[in-house]
Amino acid sequence: MRLDGYMARMRPPAADTILWDSLVPGFGLRCFASGAKSWVIRYRDRSARRLKTIGHPPALDVHRARRTAQALIAAAELDGLPLPEDTHVQEQVLFGAVVEELMGALARSWKSSTLKRNQDALRRELLPAFGEMPVMTILKPDVVRWRDNMASRPHAFNRALPVLSMLMQEAERFLYRKPSSNPCRLIPRYPTTKKERFLSHREYRSLAAVLKDAEGEMAQAVAIIRLLIYSGARSGEITGLRWEWIKPPRIFLPESKTGAKVILLNAQARAVLDQVGQRRHEREGLVFPNLAGTRPMNIQPHWNALRARAGLRDMRLHDLRHSFASVAIREGISLVQIGRLLGHALPETTERYAHLADDDVAQAAERVSSAIAAGLGLQP
């Protein structure tokens, strides 16, 4: 078929495909199911077959794309050398036109939740800011201006900046940008205050009493919350737990926020899992399925009810993880060991609890100085 402008504007296909031109063999229109389109050529580079993107409609129309393809294919057939870049064509490629291609390459290494979060950042923040800019000409001043415009929404900027940085790096790999030209390098994120809430001894006792009273009413939810308290795990790691991953005294998670992870089971956590197993009489599949048995249970509504009964309305599920770390600090466990217990990928993540250790040291210093003062007869 002869490629024309209409084909470049037609609705996206059900699956990714390439339409080949009948006039210039090796010239085609690559159509993605997402709606993105690109002009490509297929040629032989020495002994290997190559597929190369030469531009995107509508920035590059079909007539110019065909002439560019014809020249490049002819050059490749003459000397068999790698094709030179058409700088003028590359400079016209818009960020919005290639972003699906770049995201597709990156998404293969992302978890589904990470992909959704990054797609949201792309749609809400990056495309409105950079979609109409040529990807090659996005510079650090452009990113700084975007950062300044996001001053009222610092959290949104902090989430979107790493996504833009990854896309710029991928654009270098696809030769849409010059090497080592990532404009996001050394762009600081907005400083934010992380919410930290820790259970006191009295609040632990209040929550324990509520959990005990609710065992008959919502046994599965109570078991999940107890495991979170005893393990310091993330809520998704427990709600999505499968029996096949449990090998006492450890849980071997094939995937977590920081990759594969091992959770050590203490006696209390093992007792909770044993009780769940005895109640359900099975040891395969999801440990905490929903009513249909097909997906992990949604713990949030149950947690909302239980924390209200315990008078902990401001307590998030994730705060149980913070509380686990705070108790470990009080027991004299080092930050390195706490990082291993919680499965932190970076030491800096555990450092957020360092001030708790400082508080304990300050209290110890106060006790020592009081004892010395008493010995000197200086105590009031």
C-alpha positions in Angstrom: 0.0 0.0 0.0 1.1 3.6 -0.5 1.5 5.4 2.8 -0.2 8.8 3.0 -1.2 11.4 5.5 -4.6 9.8 6.1 -2.9 6.6 7.5 -0.8 8.8 9.8 -4.1 10.2 11.3 -6.2 7.0 11.4 -7.4 5.5 14.7 -4.9 3.3 16.6 -4.9 -0.4 15.8 -5.9 -3.1 18.4 -2.2 -4.2 18.5 1.1 -2.7 17.6 1.8 -3.0 13.9 3.9 -1.6 11.0 2.4 -0.6 7.7 4.9 -0.8 4.8 5.0 1.6 1.9 4.7 0.2 -1.7 6.7 3.0 -3.3 9.9 2.8 -1.1 10.6 -0.8 0.1 11.8 -0.7 3.7 9.8 2.5 4.5 7.0 2.1 7.0 4.6 3.6 9.5 4.8 2.1 12.9 1.5 2.3 14.7 1.1 1.6 18.5 -2.1 0.5 20.1 -1.6 3.5 22.4 -2.1 5.9 19.5 1.5 6.9 19.0 3.0 6.6 15.4 6.4 6.8 14.0 8.1 6.7 10.5 10.6 3.8 10.3 13.0 2.3 7.9 14.2 -1.3 7.7 17.6 -1.8 6.4 20.7 -4.0 6.6 23.6 -2.9 8.7 26.5 -5.1 7.8 25.0 -8.6 8.3 22.1 -7.6 10.6 18.6 -6.4 9.9 17.9 -3.0 11.6 14.7 -1.0 12.3 15.2 2.7 12.8 12.8 5.5 13.7 13.3 8.6 11.5 10.6 10.8 12.7 6.9 11.2 13.8 3.8 12.6 12.2 2.6 15.3 12.1 6.0 17.0 12.8 7.4 15.1 9.8 4.9 14.7 6.9 4.7 11.6 4.7 6.4 13.1 1.7 9.4 14.3 3.6 9.6 11.1 5.5 9.5 9.1 2.3 12.4 11.2 0.8 14.4 10.8 4.0 13.8 7.1 4.1 14.8 6.7 0.5 18.0 8.5 1.0 19.0 6.7 4.2 18.1 3.2 2.8 20.1 3.9 -0.3 23.1 5.1 1.8 22.9 1.9 3.9 22.8 -0.3 0.8 25.8 1.4 -0.8 28.3 1.0 2.0 26.7 -1.2 4.7 27.8 1.2 7.4 25.6 2.4 10.4 23.3 5.2 9.3 24.2 8.8 10.3 21.6 10.7 12.3 19.4 13.2 10.5 19.8 16.0 13.0 17.2 18.3 11.4 14.6 15.5 11.6 15.6 14.6 15.2 15.3 18.2 16.3 11.6 18.2 15.3 10.6 15.1 17.2 8.2 16.2 20.0 8.3 14.8 23.5 4.7 14.0 23.3 5.2 12.0 20.1 7.9 9.7 21.4 6.9 9.3 25.0 4.8 6.1 24.5 7.8 4.5 22.8 10.1 5.6 25.7 7.7 4.5 28.4 7.2 1.1 26.7 10.9 0.4 26.9 11.0 1.4 30.6 7.8 -0.3 31.7 9.1 -3.8 31.2 11.1 -3.4 34.4 8.4 -1.8 36.5 5.8 -3.3 38.7 2.2 -2.7 37.7 1.7 -0.3 40.6 4.9 1.6 39.6 3.7 1.8 36.0 0.4 3.2 37.0 1.9 5.8 39.3 4.4 6.9 36.6 1.7 7.0 33.9 -0.3 9.3 36.1 2.7 11.6 36.6 3.2 11.6 32.8 -0.4 12.5 32.0 -0.9 15.0 34.7 2.4 16.8 35.0 4.9 16.0 32.2 2.8 16.1 29.0 1.2 19.5 29.8 4.6 20.9 30.5 6.8 19.3 27.8 4.5 17.5 25.4 4.8 20.2 22.6 8.5 20.7 23.0 11.1 18.9 20.8 12.6 16.2 23.0 16.1 17.1 21.9 15.7 20.8 23.0 14.4 20.3 26.6 17.2 21.9 28.7 17.9 22.4 32.4 16.4 25.9 32.4 13.1 24.4 31.1 13.1 21.9 34.0 13.9 24.7 36.5 11.0 26.8 35.2 8.7 23.8 35.5 9.9 23.2 39.0 9.2 26.9 39.9 5.7 26.6 38.5 5.1 23.5 40.7 6.0 25.3 43.9 2.4 25.1 45.2 2.4 21.3 44.5 5.8 20.1 45.8 4.8 16.5 46.2 3.5 16.2 42.6 6.8 17.7 41.4 8.9 15.3 43.5 7.0 12.3 42.1 7.2 13.5 38.5 10.9 14.5 38.4 12.3 11.0 38.5 9.9 9.9 35.7 11.1 12.8 33.5 14.7 11.9 34.3 14.2 8.3 33.3 12.5 9.3 30.0 15.3 11.8 29.2 17.9 9.0 29.8 15.9 6.6 27.6 15.7 9.3 24.9 19.5 9.3 24.8 19.5 5.6 24.3 17.0 5.9 21.4 19.2 8.7 20.0 16.6 11.4 20.4 19.0 13.3 22.6 22.8 13.7 22.8 24.6 11.5 25.2 24.9 12.7 28.8 22.5 15.5 28.2 19.9 14.7 30.9 18.4 18.1 31.9 17.2 16.6 35.2 20.7 16.0 36.6 21.3 17.9 39.9 17.7 19.4 39.9 16.8 19.4 43.6 13.4 18.1 44.8 11.3 20.2 47.1 12.0 19.5 50.8 9.0 17.8 52.4 8.3 16.7 55.9 7.5 13.0 56.1 4.6 12.0 58.3 5.8 10.0 61.2 3.5 8.6 63.9 4.5 6.1 66.5 2.4 4.0 68.9 3.0 4.7 72.6 2.9 1.8 75.1 -0.7 2.9 76.1 -1.8 3.0 72.4 -0.3 -0.5 71.8 -2.4 -1.8 74.7 -5.5 -0.1 73.5 -5.1 -1.5 70.0 -4.4 -5.0 71.3 -7.6 -4.9 73.3 -9.6 -3.8 70.3 -8.0 -6.6 68.1 -8.9 -9.2 70.7 -12.5 -8.1 70.9 -12.8 -8.1 67.1 -11.4 -11.6 66.5 -14.8 -13.2 66.0 -16.1 -10.4 63.9 -13.2 -9.8 61.5 -10.7 -12.6 62.1 -8.8 -12.2 58.9 -8.3 -8.4 59.3 -7.1 -8.9 62.8 -4.5 -11.4 61.7 -3.2 -9.0 59.0 -2.8 -6.2 61.5 -1.1 -8.4 64.0 1.4 -9.5 61.4 2.1 -5.9 60.4 2.7 -5.1 64.1 5.0 -8.1 64.7 7.0 -7.9 61.4 7.3 -4.3 60.4 6.3 -5.3 56.9 4.5 -3.1 54.4 0.8 -3.6 54.2 0.9 -4.9 50.6 3.5 -7.5 51.5 1.1 -9.0 54.0 -2.2 -8.6 52.2 -0.7 -10.1 49.0 1.1 -12.9 50.9 0.9 -16.5 49.5 1.4 -19.7 51.3 4.0 -20.9 48.9 6.3 -18.0 50.0 6.2 -19.0 53.7 9.1 -21.2 54.8 9.3 -20.7 58.6 11.2 -19.0 60.1 11.1 -16.8 56.9 8.9 -15.4 54.3 10.5 -15.2 50.8 8.8 -12.5 48.8 9.7 -12.7 45.1 8.8 -9.0 44.7 8.5 -6.0 47.0 8.9 -2.3 46.7 12.7 -2.8 46.8 12.8 -6.1 44.9 13.0 -9.7 46.3 12.8 -9.6 50.1 13.1 -11.9 53.1 10.9 -11.3 56.2 12.0 -13.0 59.4 9.1 -14.6 61.3 9.3 -14.2 65.1 7.3 -16.5 67.4 4.3 -14.2 67.5 4.1 -13.8 63.7 4.4 -17.6 63.3 1.6 -18.1 65.8 -0.7 -15.8 63.8 0.0 -17.7 60.6 -0.5 -21.1 62.3 -3.9 -19.9 63.6 -4.9 -18.7 60.1 -3.8 -22.0 58.6 -5.8 -24.0 61.1 -8.9 -21.9 60.6 -8.8 -22.2 56.8 -7.5 -25.8 56.5 -5.4 -25.0 53.5 -1.8 -24.0 52.7 -1.8 -22.8 49.1 -2.7 -19.6 47.2 -3.4 -16.3 48.9 -3.2 -16.3 52.7 -5.7 -13.4 53.0 -8.0 -13.5 49.9 -11.1 -11.4 49.3 -14.6 -13.0 49.5 -14.3 -14.2 45.9 -10.9 -15.8 46.6 -9.4 -14.1 43.6 -7.6 -11.1 44.9 -5.9 -9.9 48.2 -8.3 -8.7 50.8 -8.8 -4.9 51.1 -7.7 -4.3 54.7 -8.3 -0.5 54.7 -12.0 -0.4 55.6 -11.4 -2.8 58.5 -8.4 -0.8 59.7 -10.5 2.4 59.6 -13.1 0.8 61.9 -10.6 -0.8 64.3 -8.4 2.3 64.7 -11.5 4.3 65.5 -12.5 1.9 68.2 -9.0 2.2 69.7 -9.1 6.0 69.6 -6.3 6.1 66.9 -8.1 8.0 64.1 -4.9 9.6 62.9 -3.0 6.3 62.8 -2.2 5.0 59.3 -1.4 1.3 58.6 2.1 2.4 57.5 2.6 3.9 60.9 2.7 0.4 62.4 5.9 0.0 60.4 7.3 3.2 61.9 6.3 2.0 65.3 8.1 -1.3 64.8 11.3 0.8 64.0 10.8 3.0 67.1 10.5 0.0 69.4 13.7 -1.5 67.8 15.5 1.8 68.5 14.4 1.8 72.1 15.7 -1.8 72.5 19.1 -0.7 71.3 19.1 -2.3 67.9 21.4 -0.5 65.4 20.1 1.4 62.4 21.9 -1.1 60.1 20.0 -4.0 61.6 16.7 -2.1 61.5 17.3 -1.4 57.8 17.8 -5.1 57.2 14.7 -6.0 59.2 12.5 -3.5 57.3 14.1 -4.4 53.9 15.3 -0.9 53.1 17.3 -0.7 49.9 19.2 2.4 50.9 20.8 3.3 54.3 19.4 6.9 53.9 15.9 5.4 54.3 16.7 4.1 57.7 18.4 7.3 58.7 15.0 8.9 59.2 14.8 7.0 62.5 18.2 8.3 63.7 16.6 11.1 65.8 14.8 8.5 67.9 18.2 7.0 68.8 19.4 10.5 69.6 16.4 11.0 71.9 17.3 7.8 73.8 20.9 8.9 74.1 19.8 12.3 75.4 17.6 10.6 78.0 20.5 8.4 79.1 22.7 11.4 79.4 20.1 13.1 81.5 19.9 10.1 83.9 23.7 10.0 84.2 24.0 13.7 84.9 21.3 13.5 87.5 23.0 10.7 89.3 26.3 12.6 89.3 24.6 15.7 90.5 23.0 13.7 93.3 26.4 12.3 94.3 27.8 15.9 94.5 24.9 17.0 96.6 23.7 19.4 93.9 20.3 17.7 93.5 17.5 20.1 94.5 
